[in-house]
Amino acid sequence: MRGDLYVTVDSILTYNALISAQDCSTISNFLKQVVNLSLKWMNVAISTYQAMRKEIGVNNVSYLEEIRSRRLHVTSRITSLYMCGYEVFLTLKSIFGCDKRCTTFYEVSKIE
């Protein structure tokens, strides 16, 4: 979810050239799959959060401080999965046209 996917969606949505109907359809299907993946992430986010808190093993300390100090966002799959939420929502914001910079795709293509 982090990095490559975010950059790919951003690149598609800011591409400033005429897009063929076939490419437009392919891109549209890809963006729908990204939305579906984001929805699946949201469905597992709560249990992932609970598992992450259990893995950290602290209740009184800010979990973000603990994640940073132990670099868990890099070394723990559970924590990494949970921490990609920021990119998930930025990506959705771009796909749904809430970021002016990322509306180019919708302006140059004939997508409905």
N, CA, C and O atoms as CSV, one atom per row, in Angstrom:
chain,resi,resn,atom,element,x,y,z
A,1,MET,N,N,0.818,-1.195,0.000
A,1,MET,CA,C,0.000,0.000,0.000
A,1,MET,C,C,0.860,1.256,0.000
A,1,MET,O,O,0.462,2.293,-0.531
A,2,ARG,N,N,2.014,1.155,0.587
A,2,ARG,CA,C,2.851,2.344,0.699
A,2,ARG,C,C,3.794,2.445,-0.492
A,2,ARG,O,O,4.139,1.437,-1.109
A,3,GLY,N,N,4.193,3.624,-0.798
A,3,GLY,CA,C,5.229,3.832,-1.799
A,3,GLY,C,C,4.784,3.614,-3.218
A,3,GLY,O,O,4.193,4.505,-3.828
A,4,ASP,N,N,5.060,2.438,-3.759
A,4,ASP,CA,C,4.820,2.175,-5.180
A,4,ASP,C,C,3.374,2.382,-5.600
A,4,ASP,O,O,3.116,3.020,-6.621
A,5,LEU,N,N,2.437,1.862,-4.842
A,5,LEU,CA,C,1.025,2.004,-5.222
A,5,LEU,C,C,0.598,3.464,-5.175
A,5,LEU,O,O,-0.072,3.946,-6.087
A,6,TYR,N,N,0.980,4.160,-4.126
A,6,TYR,CA,C,0.638,5.583,-3.988
A,6,TYR,C,C,1.205,6.391,-5.157
A,6,TYR,O,O,0.505,7.214,-5.746
A,7,VAL,N,N,2.469,6.154,-5.486
A,7,VAL,CA,C,3.118,6.881,-6.580
A,7,VAL,C,C,2.488,6.514,-7.926
A,7,VAL,O,O,2.319,7.384,-8.780
A,8,THR,N,N,2.141,5.249,-8.125
A,8,THR,CA,C,1.509,4.823,-9.379
A,8,THR,C,C,0.173,5.518,-9.584
A,8,THR,O,O,-0.091,6.047,-10.664
A,9,VAL,N,N,-0.668,5.522,-8.563
A,9,VAL,CA,C,-1.975,6.189,-8.671
A,9,VAL,C,C,-1.777,7.681,-8.911
A,9,VAL,O,O,-2.453,8.271,-9.753
A,10,ASP,N,N,-0.864,8.285,-8.183
A,10,ASP,CA,C,-0.585,9.713,-8.349
A,10,ASP,C,C,-0.125,10.012,-9.778
A,10,ASP,O,O,-0.557,10.995,-10.381
A,11,SER,N,N,0.744,9.169,-10.311
A,11,SER,CA,C,1.250,9.372,-11.672
A,11,SER,C,C,0.140,9.253,-12.712
A,11,SER,O,O,0.075,10.039,-13.657
A,12,ILE,N,N,-0.725,8.268,-12.530
A,12,ILE,CA,C,-1.842,8.086,-13.465
A,12,ILE,C,C,-2.748,9.307,-13.452
A,12,ILE,O,O,-3.155,9.803,-14.502
A,13,LEU,N,N,-3.058,9.780,-12.264
A,13,LEU,CA,C,-4.028,10.871,-12.141
A,13,LEU,C,C,-3.465,12.227,-12.541
A,13,LEU,O,O,-4.231,13.159,-12.786
A,14,THR,N,N,-2.155,12.357,-12.613
A,14,THR,CA,C,-1.554,13.633,-13.014
A,14,THR,C,C,-0.990,13.590,-14.432
A,14,THR,O,O,-0.413,14.575,-14.892
A,15,TYR,N,N,-1.146,12.474,-15.127
A,15,TYR,CA,C,-0.661,12.331,-16.506
A,15,TYR,C,C,-1.430,13.286,-17.398
A,15,TYR,O,O,-2.659,13.246,-17.450
A,16,ASN,N,N,-0.707,14.143,-18.097
A,16,ASN,CA,C,-1.342,15.227,-18.840
A,16,ASN,C,C,-1.280,14.992,-20.351
A,16,ASN,O,O,-0.653,15.759,-21.081
A,17,ALA,N,N,-1.927,13.938,-20.803
A,17,ALA,CA,C,-1.991,13.649,-22.236
A,17,ALA,C,C,-3.315,12.955,-22.527
A,17,ALA,O,O,-3.958,12.403,-21.635
A,18,LEU,N,N,-3.698,12.997,-23.775
A,18,LEU,CA,C,-4.926,12.325,-24.188
A,18,LEU,C,C,-4.780,10.818,-23.982
A,18,LEU,O,O,-3.760,10.230,-24.340
A,19,ILE,N,N,-5.786,10.216,-23.417
A,19,ILE,CA,C,-5.748,8.796,-23.100
A,19,ILE,C,C,-6.761,8.078,-23.984
A,19,ILE,O,O,-7.909,8.507,-24.098
A,20,SER,N,N,-6.331,6.983,-24.609
A,20,SER,CA,C,-7.233,6.231,-25.492
A,20,SER,C,C,-8.364,5.613,-24.677
A,20,SER,O,O,-8.254,5.470,-23.460
A,21,ALA,N,N,-9.443,5.251,-25.350
A,21,ALA,CA,C,-10.591,4.645,-24.674
A,21,ALA,C,C,-10.206,3.335,-23.995
A,21,ALA,O,O,-10.657,3.046,-22.887
A,22,GLN,N,N,-9.371,2.546,-24.668
A,22,GLN,CA,C,-8.936,1.272,-24.092
A,22,GLN,C,C,-8.095,1.510,-22.834
A,22,GLN,O,O,-8.296,0.856,-21.811
A,23,ASP,N,N,-7.160,2.447,-22.923
A,23,ASP,CA,C,-6.344,2.766,-21.748
A,23,ASP,C,C,-7.192,3.343,-20.629
A,23,ASP,O,O,-6.973,3.047,-19.454
A,24,CYS,N,N,-8.150,4.160,-20.997
A,24,CYS,CA,C,-9.042,4.757,-20.016
A,24,CYS,C,C,-9.807,3.675,-19.256
A,24,CYS,O,O,-9.965,3.757,-18.038
A,25,SER,N,N,-10.271,2.684,-19.966
A,25,SER,CA,C,-10.985,1.565,-19.351
A,25,SER,C,C,-10.064,0.777,-18.422
A,25,SER,O,O,-10.455,0.409,-17.315
A,26,THR,N,N,-8.842,0.521,-18.878
A,26,THR,CA,C,-7.864,-0.201,-18.056
A,26,THR,C,C,-7.537,0.574,-16.787
A,26,THR,O,O,-7.481,0.004,-15.697
A,27,ILE,N,N,-7.324,1.865,-16.935
A,27,ILE,CA,C,-7.024,2.709,-15.780
A,27,ILE,C,C,-8.205,2.752,-14.823
A,27,ILE,O,O,-8.033,2.665,-13.607
A,28,SER,N,N,-9.388,2.885,-15.369
A,28,SER,CA,C,-10.591,2.914,-14.539
A,28,SER,C,C,-10.733,1.630,-13.727
A,28,SER,O,O,-11.045,1.676,-12.537
A,29,ASN,N,N,-10.506,0.490,-14.366
A,29,ASN,CA,C,-10.567,-0.801,-13.663
A,29,ASN,C,C,-9.492,-0.893,-12.582
A,29,ASN,O,O,-9.745,-1.401,-11.490
A,30,PHE,N,N,-8.298,-0.402,-12.891
A,30,PHE,CA,C,-7.224,-0.395,-11.908
A,30,PHE,C,C,-7.595,0.455,-10.694
A,30,PHE,O,O,-7.386,0.037,-9.555
A,31,LEU,N,N,-8.142,1.644,-10.933
A,31,LEU,CA,C,-8.523,2.534,-9.833
A,31,LEU,C,C,-9.632,1.916,-8.982
A,31,LEU,O,O,-9.657,2.091,-7.764
A,32,LYS,N,N,-10.544,1.196,-9.629
A,32,LYS,CA,C,-11.589,0.501,-8.867
A,32,LYS,C,C,-10.977,-0.564,-7.966
A,32,LYS,O,O,-11.418,-0.749,-6.831
A,33,GLN,N,N,-9.963,-1.266,-8.466
A,33,GLN,CA,C,-9.285,-2.282,-7.655
A,33,GLN,C,C,-8.542,-1.648,-6.475
A,33,GLN,O,O,-8.488,-2.221,-5.386
A,34,VAL,N,N,-7.978,-0.476,-6.699
A,34,VAL,CA,C,-7.305,0.237,-5.608
A,34,VAL,C,C,-8.325,0.632,-4.537
A,34,VAL,O,O,-8.046,0.526,-3.342
A,35,VAL,N,N,-9.498,1.084,-4.962
A,35,VAL,CA,C,-10.557,1.421,-3.999
A,35,VAL,C,C,-10.971,0.168,-3.236
A,35,VAL,O,O,-11.129,0.219,-2.016
A,36,ASN,N,N,-11.151,-0.957,-3.927
A,36,ASN,CA,C,-11.511,-2.213,-3.254
A,36,ASN,C,C,-10.433,-2.645,-2.260
A,36,ASN,O,O,-10.748,-3.091,-1.157
A,37,LEU,N,N,-9.174,-2.516,-2.645
A,37,LEU,CA,C,-8.079,-2.845,-1.736
A,37,LEU,C,C,-8.112,-1.938,-0.502
A,37,LEU,O,O,-7.880,-2.395,0.617
A,38,SER,N,N,-8.399,-0.662,-0.714
A,38,SER,CA,C,-8.484,0.290,0.397
A,38,SER,C,C,-9.621,-0.069,1.334
A,38,SER,O,O,-9.481,0.039,2.552
A,39,LEU,N,N,-10.743,-0.494,0.779
A,39,LEU,CA,C,-11.873,-0.910,1.618
A,39,LEU,C,C,-11.516,-2.154,2.431
A,39,LEU,O,O,-11.893,-2.271,3.597
A,40,LYS,N,N,-10.794,-3.072,1.813
A,40,LYS,CA,C,-10.354,-4.264,2.549
A,40,LYS,C,C,-9.395,-3.866,3.676
A,40,LYS,O,O,-9.457,-4.411,4.778
A,41,TRP,N,N,-8.512,-2.913,3.384
A,41,TRP,CA,C,-7.612,-2.435,4.428
A,41,TRP,C,C,-8.415,-1.867,5.602
A,41,TRP,O,O,-8.101,-2.144,6.760
A,42,MET,N,N,-9.436,-1.085,5.309
A,42,MET,CA,C,-10.262,-0.505,6.373
A,42,MET,C,C,-10.947,-1.587,7.204
A,42,MET,O,O,-11.101,-1.440,8.416
A,43,ASN,N,N,-11.354,-2.663,6.555
A,43,ASN,CA,C,-12.004,-3.754,7.278
A,43,ASN,C,C,-11.071,-4.452,8.262
A,43,ASN,O,O,-11.518,-4.925,9.306
A,44,VAL,N,N,-9.791,-4.522,7.943
A,44,VAL,CA,C,-8.855,-5.193,8.845
A,44,VAL,C,C,-8.120,-4.215,9.769
A,44,VAL,O,O,-7.371,-4.640,10.647
A,45,ALA,N,N,-8.326,-2.934,9.579
A,45,ALA,CA,C,-7.574,-1.937,10.353
A,45,ALA,C,C,-7.802,-2.062,11.859
A,45,ALA,O,O,-6.851,-1.927,12.630
A,46,ILE,N,N,-9.017,-2.313,12.290
A,46,ILE,CA,C,-9.306,-2.400,13.722
A,46,ILE,C,C,-8.572,-3.582,14.351
A,46,ILE,O,O,-7.899,-3.422,15.369
A,47,SER,N,N,-8.697,-4.761,13.755
A,47,SER,CA,C,-8.015,-5.919,14.336
A,47,SER,C,C,-6.502,-5.766,14.237
A,47,SER,O,O,-5.772,-6.221,15.118
A,48,THR,N,N,-6.033,-5.134,13.181
A,48,THR,CA,C,-4.599,-4.898,13.035
A,48,THR,C,C,-4.122,-3.937,14.125
A,48,THR,O,O,-3.040,-4.114,14.686
A,49,TYR,N,N,-4.927,-2.929,14.418
A,49,TYR,CA,C,-4.582,-1.979,15.474
A,49,TYR,C,C,-4.473,-2.700,16.821
A,49,TYR,O,O,-3.528,-2.484,17.579
A,50,GLN,N,N,-5.440,-3.545,17.097
A,50,GLN,CA,C,-5.420,-4.285,18.363
A,50,GLN,C,C,-4.209,-5.221,18.437
A,50,GLN,O,O,-3.578,-5.333,19.489
A,51,ALA,N,N,-3.886,-5.880,17.348
A,51,ALA,CA,C,-2.720,-6.768,17.315
A,51,ALA,C,C,-1.427,-5.972,17.474
A,51,ALA,O,O,-0.493,-6.421,18.138
A,52,MET,N,N,-1.378,-4.802,16.868
A,52,MET,CA,C,-0.203,-3.951,16.974
A,52,MET,C,C,-0.001,-3.498,18.413
A,52,MET,O,O,1.119,-3.535,18.923
A,53,ARG,N,N,-1.072,-3.073,19.071
A,53,ARG,CA,C,-0.969,-2.643,20.475
A,53,ARG,C,C,-0.500,-3.798,21.362
A,53,ARG,O,O,0.292,-3.602,22.283
A,54,LYS,N,N,-0.991,-4.992,21.075
A,54,LYS,CA,C,-0.573,-6.168,21.844
A,54,LYS,C,C,0.907,-6.450,21.598
A,54,LYS,O,O,1.644,-6.769,22.531
A,55,GLU,N,N,1.338,-6.335,20.358
A,55,GLU,CA,C,2.735,-6.579,20.009
A,55,GLU,C,C,3.663,-5.574,20.698
A,55,GLU,O,O,4.749,-5.936,21.152
A,56,ILE,N,N,3.237,-4.327,20.772
A,56,ILE,CA,C,4.040,-3.288,21.416
A,56,ILE,C,C,4.149,-3.574,22.912
A,56,ILE,O,O,5.214,-3.416,23.509
A,57,GLY,N,N,3.033,-3.997,23.508
A,57,GLY,CA,C,3.046,-4.389,24.907
A,57,GLY,C,C,3.051,-3.252,25.903
A,57,GLY,O,O,3.402,-3.443,27.068
A,58,VAL,N,N,2.665,-2.072,25.456
A,58,VAL,CA,C,2.587,-0.942,26.387
A,58,VAL,C,C,1.214,-0.306,26.283
A,58,VAL,O,O,0.633,-0.229,25.201
A,59,ASN,N,N,0.709,0.141,27.400
A,59,ASN,CA,C,-0.601,0.793,27.398
A,59,ASN,C,C,-0.516,2.260,27.780
A,59,ASN,O,O,-1.362,3.050,27.359
A,60,ASN,N,N,0.480,2.647,28.565
A,60,ASN,CA,C,0.542,4.007,29.068
A,60,ASN,C,C,1.373,4.938,28.201
A,60,ASN,O,O,1.247,6.158,28.304
A,61,VAL,N,N,2.212,4.383,27.358
A,61,VAL,CA,C,3.073,5.189,26.511
A,61,VAL,C,C,2.380,5.386,25.165
A,61,VAL,O,O,1.678,4.496,24.685
A,62,SER,N,N,2.577,6.533,24.574
A,62,SER,CA,C,2.038,6.773,23.244
A,62,SER,C,C,2.562,5.702,22.285
A,62,SER,O,O,3.772,5.517,22.151
A,63,TYR,N,N,1.660,5.013,21.633
A,63,TYR,CA,C,2.098,3.933,20.742
A,63,TYR,C,C,2.920,4.465,19.573
A,63,TYR,O,O,3.798,3.759,19.075
A,64,LEU,N,N,2.660,5.691,19.123
A,64,LEU,CA,C,3.457,6.246,18.026
A,64,LEU,C,C,4.912,6.455,18.453
A,64,LEU,O,O,5.832,6.202,17.675
A,65,GLU,N,N,5.117,6.917,19.686
A,65,GLU,CA,C,6.484,7.070,20.183
A,65,GLU,C,C,7.187,5.723,20.259
A,65,GLU,O,O,8.364,5.608,19.919
A,66,GLU,N,N,6.471,4.722,20.700
A,66,GLU,CA,C,7.040,3.380,20.812
A,66,GLU,C,C,7.371,2.811,19.429
A,66,GLU,O,O,8.411,2.178,19.246
A,67,ILE,N,N,6.493,3.037,18.471
A,67,ILE,CA,C,6.731,2.570,17.098
A,67,ILE,C,C,7.996,3.213,16.543
A,67,ILE,O,O,8.839,2.535,15.957
A,68,ARG,N,N,8.124,4.524,16.732
A,68,ARG,CA,C,9.304,5.226,16.217
A,68,ARG,C,C,10.582,4.772,16.916
A,68,ARG,O,O,11.592,4.516,16.261
A,69,SER,N,N,10.540,4.674,18.234
A,69,SER,CA,C,11.762,4.332,18.964
A,69,SER,C,C,12.238,2.913,18.645
A,69,SER,O,O,13.442,2.658,18.621
A,70,ARG,N,N,11.308,1.994,18.401
A,70,ARG,CA,C,11.681,0.604,18.092
A,70,ARG,C,C,11.680,0.316,16.594
A,70,ARG,O,O,11.945,-0.810,16.173
A,71,ARG,N,N,11.379,1.347,15.784
A,71,ARG,CA,C,11.331,1.225,14.316
A,71,ARG,C,C,10.401,0.096,13.870
A,71,ARG,O,O,10.688,-0.620,12.910
A,72,LEU,N,N,9.293,-0.049,14.575
A,72,LEU,CA,C,8.361,-1.132,14.273
A,72,LEU,C,C,7.675,-0.955,12.919
A,72,LEU,O,O,7.249,-1.940,12.316
A,73,HIS,N,N,7.561,0.263,12.438
A,73,HIS,CA,C,6.952,0.488,11.128
A,73,HIS,C,C,7.791,-0.114,10.004
A,73,HIS,O,O,7.321,-0.277,8.878
A,74,VAL,N,N,9.056,-0.444,10.336
A,74,VAL,CA,C,9.953,-1.065,9.362
A,74,VAL,C,C,10.098,-2.563,9.628
A,74,VAL,O,O,10.197,-3.353,8.689
A,75,THR,N,N,10.110,-2.952,10.894
A,75,THR,CA,C,10.433,-4.329,11.245
A,75,THR,C,C,9.225,-5.215,11.532
A,75,THR,O,O,9.359,-6.439,11.550
A,76,SER,N,N,8.063,-4.634,11.755
A,76,SER,CA,C,6.878,-5.414,12.101
A,76,SER,C,C,5.846,-5.347,10.978
A,76,SER,O,O,5.406,-4.264,10.594
A,77,ARG,N,N,5.470,-6.500,10.461
A,77,ARG,CA,C,4.475,-6.550,9.390
A,77,ARG,C,C,3.128,-5.982,9.856
A,77,ARG,O,O,2.470,-5.253,9.114
A,78,ILE,N,N,2.727,-6.312,11.069
A,78,ILE,CA,C,1.444,-5.843,11.610
A,78,ILE,C,C,1.441,-4.324,11.720
A,78,ILE,O,O,0.498,-3.662,11.287
A,79,THR,N,N,2.498,-3.783,12.301
A,79,THR,CA,C,2.578,-2.333,12.471
A,79,THR,C,C,2.677,-1.629,11.127
A,79,THR,O,O,2.048,-0.591,10.920
A,80,SER,N,N,3.447,-2.176,10.231
A,80,SER,CA,C,3.583,-1.590,8.900
A,80,SER,C,C,2.238,-1.544,8.174
A,80,SER,O,O,1.896,-0.545,7.542
A,81,LEU,N,N,1.486,-2.630,8.273
A,81,LEU,CA,C,0.164,-2.680,7.649
A,81,LEU,C,C,-0.749,-1.609,8.221
A,81,LEU,O,O,-1.440,-0.914,7.477
A,82,TYR,N,N,-0.752,-1.476,9.529
A,82,TYR,CA,C,-1.618,-0.476,10.154
A,82,TYR,C,C,-1.176,0.948,9.804
A,82,TYR,O,O,-2.016,1.816,9.569
A,83,MET,N,N,0.120,1.188,9.769
A,83,MET,CA,C,0.636,2.540,9.573
A,83,MET,C,C,0.495,3.054,8.138
A,83,MET,O,O,0.788,4.222,7.883
A,84,CYS,N,N,0.063,2.234,7.215
A,84,CYS,CA,C,-0.102,2.721,5.843
A,84,CYS,C,C,-1.436,3.452,5.656
A,84,CYS,O,O,-1.764,3.858,4.542
A,85,GLY,N,N,-2.192,3.618,6.717
A,85,GLY,CA,C,-3.479,4.300,6.632
A,85,GLY,C,C,-3.407,5.684,6.025
A,85,GLY,O,O,-4.298,6.082,5.276
A,86,TYR,N,N,-2.351,6.423,6.341
A,86,TYR,CA,C,-2.211,7.777,5.797
A,86,TYR,C,C,-2.187,7.741,4.271
A,86,TYR,O,O,-2.886,8.516,3.619
A,87,GLU,N,N,-1.382,6.843,3.705
A,87,GLU,CA,C,-1.305,6.727,2.248
A,87,GLU,C,C,-2.602,6.192,1.650
A,87,GLU,O,O,-2.985,6.584,0.547
A,88,VAL,N,N,-3.283,5.296,2.374
A,88,VAL,CA,C,-4.563,4.774,1.887
A,88,VAL,C,C,-5.535,5.929,1.680
A,88,VAL,O,O,-6.170,6.032,0.631
A,89,PHE,N,N,-5.649,6.790,2.675
A,89,PHE,CA,C,-6.621,7.880,2.576
A,89,PHE,C,C,-6.174,8.982,1.620
A,89,PHE,O,O,-7.019,9.606,0.977
A,90,LEU,N,N,-4.876,9.238,1.509
A,90,LEU,CA,C,-4.406,10.181,0.498
A,90,LEU,C,C,-4.711,9.669,-0.908
A,90,LEU,O,O,-5.103,10.435,-1.788
A,91,THR,N,N,-4.527,8.368,-1.108
A,91,THR,CA,C,-4.812,7.764,-2.406
A,91,THR,C,C,-6.292,7.874,-2.734
A,91,THR,O,O,-6.654,8.239,-3.853
A,92,LEU,N,N,-7.149,7.563,-1.774
A,92,LEU,CA,C,-8.593,7.686,-2.002
A,92,LEU,C,C,-8.984,9.131,-2.282
A,92,LEU,O,O,-9.824,9.397,-3.141
A,93,LYS,N,N,-8.383,10.048,-1.567
A,93,LYS,CA,C,-8.651,11.475,-1.788
A,93,LYS,C,C,-8.330,11.849,-3.239
A,93,LYS,O,O,-9.083,12.581,-3.881
A,94,SER,N,N,-7.223,11.346,-3.737
A,94,SER,CA,C,-6.835,11.628,-5.117
A,94,SER,C,C,-7.778,10.963,-6.111
A,94,SER,O,O,-8.192,11.587,-7.088
A,95,ILE,N,N,-8.118,9.707,-5.869
A,95,ILE,CA,C,-9.001,8.979,-6.787
A,95,ILE,C,C,-10.369,9.638,-6.880
A,95,ILE,O,O,-10.955,9.699,-7.960
A,96,PHE,N,N,-10.874,10.125,-5.772
A,96,PHE,CA,C,-12.208,10.732,-5.765
A,96,PHE,C,C,-12.191,12.208,-6.152
A,96,PHE,O,O,-13.213,12.887,-6.043
A,97,GLY,N,N,-11.042,12.711,-6.602
A,97,GLY,CA,C,-10.963,14.065,-7.141
A,97,GLY,C,C,-10.941,15.161,-6.101
A,97,GLY,O,O,-11.253,16.309,-6.418
A,98,CYS,N,N,-10.589,14.852,-4.889
A,98,CYS,CA,C,-10.546,15.859,-3.826
A,98,CYS,C,C,-9.206,16.575,-3.759
A,98,CYS,O,O,-9.017,17.462,-2.927
A,99,ASP,N,N,-8.287,16.199,-4.619
A,99,ASP,CA,C,-6.979,16.849,-4.709
A,99,ASP,C,C,-6.900,17.445,-6.113
A,99,ASP,O,O,-6.799,16.709,-7.095
A,100,LYS,N,N,-6.946,18.765,-6.211
A,100,LYS,CA,C,-7.001,19.451,-7.499
A,100,LYS,C,C,-5.875,19.004,-8.432
A,100,LYS,O,O,-6.073,18.887,-9.641
A,101,ARG,N,N,-4.708,18.759,-7.869
A,101,ARG,CA,C,-3.563,18.350,-8.678
A,101,ARG,C,C,-3.797,17.015,-9.368
A,101,ARG,O,O,-3.214,16.748,-10.419
A,102,CYS,N,N,-4.646,16.174,-8.788
A,102,CYS,CA,C,-4.871,14.827,-9.315
A,102,CYS,C,C,-6.150,14.695,-10.128
A,102,CYS,O,O,-6.644,13.584,-10.324
A,103,THR,N,N,-6.682,15.788,-10.595
A,103,THR,CA,C,-7.904,15.717,-11.402
A,103,THR,C,C,-7.607,15.700,-12.900
A,103,THR,O,O,-8.533,15.635,-13.709
A,104,THR,N,N,-6.347,15.758,-13.276
A,104,THR,CA,C,-5.967,15.805,-14.692
A,104,THR,C,C,-6.541,14.628,-15.469
A,104,THR,O,O,-7.073,14.810,-16.564
A,105,PHE,N,N,-6.439,13.427,-14.917
A,105,PHE,CA,C,-6.951,12.240,-15.599
A,105,PHE,C,C,-8.427,12.406,-15.954
A,105,PHE,O,O,-8.845,12.076,-17.063
A,106,TYR,N,N,-9.206,12.914,-15.017
A,106,TYR,CA,C,-10.638,13.086,-15.253
A,106,TYR,C,C,-10.939,14.195,-16.244
A,106,TYR,O,O,-11.953,14.153,-16.941
A,107,GLU,N,N,-10.058,15.190,-16.310
A,107,GLU,CA,C,-10.242,16.292,-17.232
A,107,GLU,C,C,-9.913,15.905,-18.674
A,107,GLU,O,O,-10.567,16.382,-19.602
A,108,VAL,N,N,-8.907,15.047,-18.874
A,108,VAL,CA,C,-8.483,14.724,-20.246
A,108,VAL,C,C,-9.112,13.436,-20.776
A,108,VAL,O,O,-9.004,13.148,-21.968
A,109,SER,N,N,-9.755,12.671,-19.926
A,109,SER,CA,C,-10.364,11.423,-20.389
A,109,SER,C,C,-11.876,11.550,-20.322
A,109,SER,O,O,-12.423,12.430,-19.657
A,110,LYS,N,N,-12.515,10.666,-21.014
A,110,LYS,CA,C,-13.979,10.646,-21.048
A,110,LYS,C,C,-14.478,9.509,-20.180
A,110,LYS,O,O,-15.009,8.517,-20.681
A,111,ILE,N,N,-14.308,9.656,-18.898
A,111,ILE,CA,C,-14.703,8.598,-17.970
A,111,ILE,C,C,-16.002,8.997,-17.287
A,111,ILE,O,O,-16.202,10.160,-16.940
A,112,GLU,N,N,-16.860,8.045,-17.104
A,112,GLU,CA,C,-18.151,8.322,-16.456
A,112,GLU,C,C,-18.257,7.594,-15.155
A,112,GLU,O,O,-19.271,7.704,-14.467
